[in-house]
Amino acid sequence: MRNDSDGRPVVSLGQGDFSRDIMPSDLGAAVAPEPGSVEPTLLQVVDAMRRYGGGFVSHLAEAWARADLDNERRLRQAFPEIWKRYRNMAHRDLVVQVGRKAVR
């Protein structure tokens, strides 16, 4: 991630003619973490599931929070699209937090 002329973090999406720069506040659930960036922890992803998910996802978050390593692996295999979506949301929250700290 790089900063714009005002020092705010900017994320580049895409490659070549399809690239564009966006601010962290523009990030949606479909934006995956950049290689080498900080990955959200399991608890940060579970927190995103609790905050942004509906009834099923919030209950799934509880299962994830209580799961041992073997069951956590089973949950990731059973619900990869849900894990990816909320991991990306947790990552977005981390990017926004870093941006707020950089502005202060």
C-alpha positions in Angstrom: 0.0 0.0 0.0 1.2 3.5 -0.7 0.1 7.0 0.3 -1.4 9.8 -1.7 0.0 13.4 -1.7 -1.8 14.1 1.6 -0.3 11.0 3.2 -3.5 9.0 3.2 -3.2 5.3 2.3 -4.2 4.3 -1.2 -4.7 0.8 -2.6 -4.1 0.0 -6.2 -6.5 -2.5 -7.7 -6.1 -4.5 -11.0 -3.3 -4.4 -13.5 -2.6 -2.4 -16.6 -5.6 -0.7 -18.2 -7.9 -2.1 -15.5 -6.0 -0.7 -12.5 -7.3 2.1 -10.3 -6.5 3.7 -7.0 -9.0 3.7 -4.2 -9.1 4.9 -0.7 -9.6 2.4 2.2 -13.1 3.8 2.7 -14.0 2.6 -0.8 -12.9 -1.0 -0.1 -15.7 -3.6 -0.2 -15.9 -7.2 0.8 -14.5 -8.4 -2.6 -11.1 -6.8 -2.1 -8.5 -9.4 -1.1 -5.5 -8.5 1.0 -2.4 -7.6 -1.0 0.5 -10.1 -1.0 2.8 -9.2 1.9 0.1 -7.1 3.7 -0.9 -7.9 7.3 -3.5 -10.7 7.4 -6.3 -10.4 9.9 -6.3 -12.9 12.8 -8.9 -15.5 13.2 -10.5 -13.4 16.0 -10.6 -10.4 13.7 -12.4 -12.4 11.0 -14.8 -13.8 13.6 -15.5 -10.2 14.8 -16.2 -9.1 11.2 -18.6 -12.0 10.9 -20.4 -11.0 14.1 -20.6 -7.3 13.1 -21.4 -7.6 9.4 -23.0 -11.0 9.0 -26.7 -12.0 9.2 -28.2 -14.6 11.5 -26.5 -17.6 9.9 -23.1 -16.0 9.6 -23.2 -14.6 13.2 -23.9 -18.1 14.5 -21.2 -19.6 12.3 -18.9 -17.0 13.9 -19.7 -18.4 17.3 -18.8 -21.9 16.1 -15.6 -20.6 14.6 -14.7 -18.8 17.9 -15.2 -22.1 19.9 -13.6 -24.5 17.4 -10.4 -26.3 18.1 -7.8 -26.4 15.3 -9.3 -29.5 13.6 -12.9 -28.1 13.6 -11.6 -24.7 12.5 -10.0 -26.4 9.5 -13.3 -28.2 8.8 -15.3 -25.0 8.9 -12.9 -23.3 6.4 -13.3 -26.3 4.1 -17.0 -26.3 4.4 -17.5 -22.5 4.1 -14.6 -21.1 2.0 -16.6 -18.4 0.4 -17.9 -17.1 3.7 -14.4 -17.2 5.3 -12.9 -15.3 2.3 -15.6 -12.7 2.3 -15.3 -11.9 6.0 -11.5 -12.2 6.0 -11.6 -9.5 3.3 -13.9 -7.4 5.5 -11.6 -7.8 8.5 -8.6 -6.8 6.2 -10.5 -3.7 5.1 -11.1 -2.7 8.7 -7.3 -3.2 9.4 -6.5 -0.9 6.4 -8.9 1.7 7.6 -7.4 1.5 11.1 -3.9 1.9 9.7 -5.0 4.9 7.7 -6.5 6.5 10.7 -3.3 6.1 12.7 -1.3 7.5 9.8 -3.4 10.6 9.6 -3.1 11.4 13.4 
